[in-house]
Amino acid sequence: MKLGLFMQPVHDPARDVHQLFMDDLEIAVYLDELGYDEYWCGEHYAVVGEPMPSAMIFLANLIARTERIMLGTGVIPLPVWHPAQVASHVAILDHLSEGRLMFGVASGGIAADWELFGASEPSQMVADSLDIILKLWSEDPPYNIEGKFWNVKLTENLMERHGVGQLLRPYQRPHPPIMIPAMSMNSPSMKFAGTRGYIPISSQLIPIEAVASHRVMYQQGCEEAGRPFDPEIWRVSRNIFVAESDAEAEAALRDPENKCNAAYYFEYIYDMVCSGGGKDYILPPKLVGTAAGESYSQYDYMRDNFIYGNPDTVVEKLISIREEVGPFGTFIVSALDFPDRELHKRSLSLIAKEVMPRLGQMDVDVVGK
């Protein structure tokens, strides 16, 4: 099983934003040193709690600082970009990284961003933009691409001899691997990923029952498109904190100086989801439409979706998840808000050196039987 990390990032806005960038860069470089396989970076504009207005700029800064880790946009919010910009920027980033880029796309999920850029139908705009991007990467000029939300026309100002009118194409052919995330029960995004052959990632924000449904939807999409279903391409993300002992993990979570500020992370996600009318997305399915669901609090949400403890405890919980959702190829750790980055680095090290090898051995044992 491969190992990655997703950084939204979520940070307490009371913290110094410049130091946050420096800390996040340090963590990303450390992941490469530890042997993590993937690093995914989110992107948002109108929210200082997720201070990352350009995943591509951040990842570009990491190319020379890292050696082998794959770098993923997680995600580029396509409704707030022009498709020609995305196609060109992703292409040059793919060249600069010499093919270490993964191309994650989605609507973005932050209503403030959509309002800021006037994105009227964000969910529908994703497929429209992506289709245009793929045509720009595969077709020669002149371009006259009519979409529902964008029309890309370049038919007059062409000079073939000098390449005027031709857009840059990626280093990887035909393009970097495309990733689609999902965060709802029976997500249509998973089916879309299956029909297109894209990488599916199940969000850490949702209950594990919803994650299990993603496998079914992705498989349905593969079957409808006549593609073989390969669970190795599927990524599953969860929030994890590992310490030397359960007592140490509990102490760090309750520390008055908030060395591991997990409580803020779950408060932020809970408030953002609920304010947008999406509470059902994060509820255990059995609570949807019930009084217990109405009273479901941010503390309940943290209890149900946060995995923490010593390596043995965490391995046991991850094995339970793995048994419930079925085989998948890559486990994605979702980064929390860690004012104490040494504590964060220790947790990431324990995950890489003590937790993941045992999960990988579980798969070997299953195959051996």
C-alpha positions as CSV (number, residue, x, y, z in Angstrom):
1,M,0.0,0.0,0.0
2,K,1.3,3.5,-0.9
3,L,1.2,6.5,1.4
4,G,0.4,10.1,0.8
5,L,-0.6,13.3,2.6
6,F,-3.3,15.8,1.7
7,M,-2.9,19.3,3.0
8,Q,-6.0,21.5,2.5
9,P,-4.4,23.3,4.5
10,V,-6.6,24.1,7.5
11,H,-5.0,26.4,10.0
12,D,-6.3,28.6,12.8
13,P,-6.5,32.1,11.2
14,A,-5.1,33.6,14.4
15,R,-1.7,32.1,13.6
16,D,0.9,34.0,11.5
17,V,0.2,33.2,7.9
18,H,3.8,33.6,6.7
19,Q,5.0,31.1,9.4
20,L,2.2,28.7,8.2
21,F,3.6,28.7,4.7
22,M,7.1,28.0,6.0
23,D,5.8,25.2,8.3
24,D,3.9,23.6,5.5
25,L,6.9,23.7,3.2
26,E,9.0,22.1,5.9
27,I,6.5,19.3,6.3
28,A,6.3,18.6,2.6
29,V,10.0,18.3,2.3
30,Y,10.1,16.0,5.3
31,L,7.5,13.7,3.7
32,D,9.9,13.2,0.8
33,E,12.7,12.3,3.2
34,L,10.4,9.8,4.9
35,G,9.5,8.1,1.6
36,Y,5.9,9.2,1.3
37,D,4.7,8.5,-2.2
38,E,2.3,11.5,-2.8
39,Y,1.7,15.0,-1.6
40,W,-1.6,16.7,-2.4
41,C,-2.2,20.4,-1.9
42,G,-5.6,22.2,-1.8
43,E,-6.5,25.6,-3.2
44,H,-8.9,28.3,-2.0
45,Y,-9.1,32.0,-2.2
46,A,-11.6,33.8,0.0
47,V,-10.8,32.0,3.3
48,V,-7.8,32.7,5.5
49,G,-8.4,29.5,7.4
50,E,-7.2,27.7,4.3
51,P,-4.5,30.1,3.1
52,M,-3.6,28.6,-0.3
53,P,-4.7,30.7,-3.3
54,S,-2.5,28.7,-5.7
55,A,-1.7,25.0,-5.2
56,M,0.5,25.2,-8.4
57,I,2.7,28.0,-7.1
58,F,3.1,26.1,-3.8
59,L,4.0,22.8,-5.6
60,A,6.4,24.6,-7.9
61,N,8.3,25.8,-4.8
62,L,8.7,22.1,-3.8
63,I,10.1,20.8,-7.1
64,A,13.7,21.6,-6.3
65,R,13.3,20.9,-2.6
66,T,12.2,17.3,-3.1
67,E,13.5,14.3,-5.1
68,R,10.9,11.6,-5.6
69,I,7.5,12.4,-4.1
70,M,4.6,12.9,-6.5
71,L,3.1,16.3,-6.3
72,G,-0.7,16.7,-6.7
73,T,-3.1,19.5,-7.0
74,G,-5.8,18.6,-4.5
75,V,-7.7,20.3,-6.1
76,I,-7.7,23.0,-8.7
77,P,-11.2,24.5,-8.5
78,L,-12.0,24.6,-12.2
79,P,-15.0,26.9,-12.0
80,V,-12.8,29.9,-10.9
81,W,-10.2,29.4,-13.7
82,H,-10.3,29.8,-17.5
83,P,-9.6,26.4,-19.0
84,A,-6.7,27.7,-21.2
85,Q,-5.0,29.0,-18.1
86,V,-5.3,25.7,-16.3
87,A,-4.1,23.8,-19.4
88,S,-1.0,26.0,-19.8
89,H,-0.1,26.3,-16.1
90,V,-0.4,22.5,-15.5
91,A,1.6,21.8,-18.6
92,I,4.6,23.9,-17.5
93,L,4.4,22.6,-13.9
94,D,4.5,19.0,-15.3
95,H,7.6,19.9,-17.4
96,L,9.4,21.6,-14.4
97,S,8.7,18.6,-12.2
98,E,9.7,16.1,-15.0
99,G,6.4,14.2,-14.7
100,R,6.0,14.2,-10.9
101,L,2.7,16.0,-11.2
102,M,-0.8,14.7,-10.6
103,F,-3.8,16.8,-11.7
104,G,-6.6,16.9,-9.2
105,V,-9.7,18.8,-10.2
106,A,-13.1,19.6,-8.7
107,S,-15.6,22.4,-8.1
108,G,-13.6,23.6,-5.0
109,G,-16.4,23.4,-2.4
110,I,-16.1,26.9,-1.0
111,A,-19.2,29.1,-1.7
112,A,-17.2,32.3,-1.0
113,D,-14.8,31.4,-3.8
114,W,-17.6,30.8,-6.3
115,E,-19.2,34.1,-5.3
116,L,-15.9,35.9,-5.7
117,F,-15.4,34.7,-9.2
118,G,-19.0,34.5,-10.3
119,A,-19.1,30.8,-10.7
120,S,-22.8,30.2,-11.4
121,E,-23.0,26.4,-11.7
122,P,-19.8,25.1,-10.1
123,S,-20.6,21.4,-10.3
124,Q,-21.5,21.5,-14.0
125,M,-18.6,23.7,-14.8
126,V,-16.0,21.0,-13.8
127,A,-16.7,18.6,-16.6
128,D,-17.1,21.4,-19.2
129,S,-13.7,22.9,-18.2
130,L,-12.0,19.5,-18.1
131,D,-13.2,18.6,-21.6
132,I,-11.8,21.8,-23.0
133,I,-8.5,21.3,-21.2
134,L,-8.1,17.8,-22.7
135,K,-8.9,19.1,-26.2
136,L,-6.3,21.9,-25.8
137,W,-3.7,19.2,-24.9
138,S,-4.6,16.9,-27.8
139,E,-5.7,19.0,-30.7
140,D,-3.8,21.3,-32.9
141,P,-4.8,24.9,-33.7
142,P,-6.9,26.5,-34.9
143,Y,-9.1,26.1,-31.8
144,N,-12.8,26.7,-31.9
145,I,-14.1,24.8,-28.8
146,E,-17.7,25.6,-27.7
147,G,-18.5,24.6,-24.2
148,K,-21.5,25.3,-22.0
149,F,-19.6,27.8,-19.8
150,W,-16.5,28.7,-21.9
151,N,-15.9,29.1,-25.6
152,V,-12.2,28.9,-26.6
153,K,-11.5,30.4,-29.9
154,L,-8.1,31.0,-31.5
155,T,-8.5,30.9,-35.3
156,E,-7.1,34.2,-36.6
157,N,-3.8,35.1,-34.9
158,L,-1.8,32.0,-35.9
159,M,1.7,31.7,-37.2
160,E,2.5,28.0,-37.5
161,R,6.2,28.5,-38.3
162,H,6.8,30.2,-35.0
163,G,4.3,28.2,-33.0
164,V,2.0,31.2,-32.5
165,G,-1.4,29.9,-31.5
166,Q,-0.2,26.5,-30.2
167,L,-0.7,25.9,-26.4
168,L,2.0,24.1,-24.4
169,R,1.4,20.4,-23.8
170,P,2.3,18.5,-20.7
171,Y,5.5,16.5,-20.1
172,Q,3.5,13.3,-19.4
173,R,1.6,12.0,-22.4
174,P,-1.2,12.3,-23.0
175,H,-1.4,14.3,-19.8
176,P,-0.7,14.0,-16.0
177,P,-2.9,11.5,-14.1
178,I,-6.3,13.2,-13.3
179,M,-7.8,12.9,-9.9
180,I,-11.4,13.4,-8.8
181,P,-12.4,13.6,-5.1
182,A,-15.7,12.7,-3.6
183,M,-17.4,13.5,-0.3
184,S,-21.0,12.2,-0.4
185,M,-22.7,8.9,-0.1
186,N,-23.0,7.2,-3.4
187,S,-21.1,10.0,-5.0
188,P,-21.7,10.6,-8.7
189,S,-18.1,11.9,-8.9
190,M,-16.9,8.4,-8.2
191,K,-18.9,7.0,-11.1
192,F,-17.6,9.8,-13.3
193,A,-14.0,8.9,-12.3
194,G,-14.7,5.3,-13.2
195,T,-16.1,6.1,-16.6
196,R,-13.1,8.3,-17.4
197,G,-10.4,6.2,-15.9
198,Y,-9.4,8.9,-13.4
199,I,-8.0,8.5,-9.9
200,P,-10.7,8.5,-7.3
201,I,-10.0,9.9,-3.8
202,S,-12.5,9.4,-1.0
203,S,-12.6,12.4,1.3
204,Q,-11.6,12.3,5.0
205,L,-14.6,14.6,5.8
206,I,-17.2,11.8,5.5
207,P,-18.2,8.8,7.5
208,I,-16.6,5.5,6.6
209,E,-20.0,4.1,5.3
210,A,-19.9,6.8,2.6
211,V,-16.4,5.8,1.7
212,A,-17.5,2.2,1.3
213,S,-20.2,3.3,-1.2
214,H,-17.5,5.0,-3.3
215,R,-16.0,1.6,-4.2
216,V,-19.4,0.5,-5.6
217,M,-19.9,3.7,-7.6
218,Y,-16.4,3.7,-9.0
219,Q,-16.8,0.0,-10.0
220,Q,-20.1,0.8,-11.7
221,G,-18.5,3.6,-13.7
222,C,-15.7,1.3,-14.8
223,E,-18.1,-1.4,-15.9
224,E,-20.3,1.1,-17.8
225,A,-17.3,2.3,-19.7
226,G,-15.9,-1.2,-20.3
227,R,-12.9,-0.5,-18.2
228,P,-11.3,-3.1,-15.8
229,F,-12.0,-2.3,-12.1
230,D,-8.6,-1.9,-10.4
231,P,-8.9,-1.0,-6.7
232,E,-5.2,-0.1,-6.6
233,I,-6.0,3.3,-8.2
234,W,-8.4,4.2,-5.4
235,R,-7.1,6.5,-2.7
236,V,-8.8,6.8,0.8
237,S,-8.1,9.7,3.1
238,R,-8.5,9.9,6.9
239,N,-7.4,12.2,9.7
240,I,-4.7,10.5,11.8
241,F,-2.4,11.5,14.7
242,V,0.1,8.9,16.0
243,A,2.1,9.2,19.2
244,E,4.3,6.9,21.2
245,S,1.5,6.0,23.5
246,D,-2.3,6.5,23.7
247,A,-1.7,8.6,26.8
248,E,0.7,10.8,24.9
249,A,-1.8,11.3,22.1
250,E,-4.6,12.2,24.5
251,A,-2.3,14.6,26.3
252,A,-1.3,16.4,23.1
253,L,-5.0,16.8,22.1
254,R,-5.9,18.2,25.5
255,D,-2.7,20.4,25.8
256,P,-3.7,24.0,26.7
257,E,-1.2,25.3,24.1
258,N,-2.9,23.4,21.3
259,K,0.2,21.6,20.1
260,C,-2.1,19.5,18.0
261,N,-5.0,21.7,17.2
262,A,-7.3,19.0,16.0
263,A,-10.3,20.5,17.8
264,Y,-10.0,23.6,15.6
265,Y,-9.8,21.5,12.4
266,F,-13.0,19.6,13.2
267,E,-14.8,22.8,14.4
268,Y,-13.9,24.5,11.1
269,I,-15.0,21.7,8.9
270,Y,-18.2,21.1,10.8
271,D,-19.2,24.8,10.7
272,M,-18.3,25.1,7.0
273,V,-20.3,22.0,6.0
274,C,-23.3,22.8,8.1
275,S,-23.4,26.5,7.1
276,G,-23.8,25.3,3.5
277,G,-26.6,22.9,4.3
278,G,-24.5,19.9,3.9
279,K,-24.7,18.4,7.4
280,D,-26.1,15.1,6.0
281,Y,-22.8,14.6,4.2
282,I,-20.9,14.2,7.4
283,L,-23.6,12.4,9.4
284,P,-23.4,8.6,9.9
285,P,-26.1,7.3,7.5
286,K,-28.2,5.9,10.3
287,L,-28.6,9.4,11.8
288,V,-29.8,11.2,8.7
289,G,-33.3,12.5,9.2
290,T,-33.3,11.7,12.9
291,A,-33.4,13.7,16.1
292,A,-29.9,12.3,16.9
293,G,-28.7,13.7,13.6
294,E,-30.1,17.1,14.5
295,S,-28.2,17.2,17.7
296,Y,-25.0,15.8,16.2
297,S,-22.2,18.2,17.3
298,Q,-18.7,19.0,16.2
299,Y,-17.5,16.9,19.1
300,D,-19.5,13.9,17.8
301,Y,-18.0,14.6,14.4
302,M,-14.4,14.6,15.8
303,R,-15.1,11.4,17.8
304,D,-16.3,9.5,14.7
305,N,-13.7,10.7,12.2
306,F,-10.4,11.2,14.1
307,I,-8.0,8.3,14.4
308,Y,-5.4,8.7,17.0
309,G,-3.3,6.8,19.5
310,N,-0.1,4.7,19.5
311,P,0.9,2.7,16.4
312,D,-0.9,-0.4,17.6
313,T,-4.1,1.4,18.3
314,V,-4.0,3.2,14.9
315,V,-3.2,0.0,13.0
316,E,-6.1,-1.7,14.6
317,K,-8.5,1.1,13.6
318,L,-7.1,1.3,10.1
319,I,-7.5,-2.5,9.6
320,S,-11.1,-2.1,10.6
321,I,-11.6,0.6,8.0
322,R,-9.8,-1.5,5.4
323,E,-12.0,-4.5,6.1
324,E,-15.2,-2.3,5.8
325,V,-14.4,-0.5,2.6
326,G,-12.4,-3.2,0.8
327,P,-9.0,-3.1,-0.9
328,F,-7.5,0.2,-2.0
329,G,-4.0,1.2,-3.2
330,T,-3.0,4.4,-1.5
331,F,-3.8,5.7,2.0
332,I,-3.9,9.5,2.2
333,V,-3.2,11.1,5.6
334,S,-5.1,14.4,6.0
335,A,-3.1,17.1,7.6
336,L,-4.5,18.7,10.7
337,D,-3.5,22.0,12.3
338,F,-0.2,21.4,14.2
339,P,1.3,24.5,15.8
340,D,4.0,22.2,17.1
341,R,5.5,21.0,13.9
342,E,8.0,18.7,15.6
343,L,5.0,16.8,17.1
344,H,3.5,16.7,13.6
345,K,6.7,15.4,12.1
346,R,6.9,12.7,14.8
347,S,3.4,11.6,13.9
348,L,4.2,11.4,10.2
349,S,7.3,9.4,10.9
350,L,5.5,6.9,13.0
351,I,2.9,6.5,10.3
352,A,5.5,5.8,7.7
353,K,7.8,3.6,9.7
354,E,5.5,1.7,12.1
355,V,1.9,1.9,10.8
356,M,2.0,1.5,7.1
357,P,4.4,-1.4,6.9
358,R,2.0,-3.4,9.0
359,L,-0.9,-2.5,6.8
360,G,1.1,-3.5,3.8
361,Q,1.9,-6.8,5.4
362,M,-1.8,-7.4,6.0
363,D,-2.4,-7.2,2.2
364,V,0.5,-9.6,1.6
365,D,-1.0,-12.1,4.1
366,V,-4.4,-11.8,2.5
367,V,-2.9,-12.5,-1.0
368,G,-0.9,-15.4,0.5
369,K,-4.0,-17.1,1.7
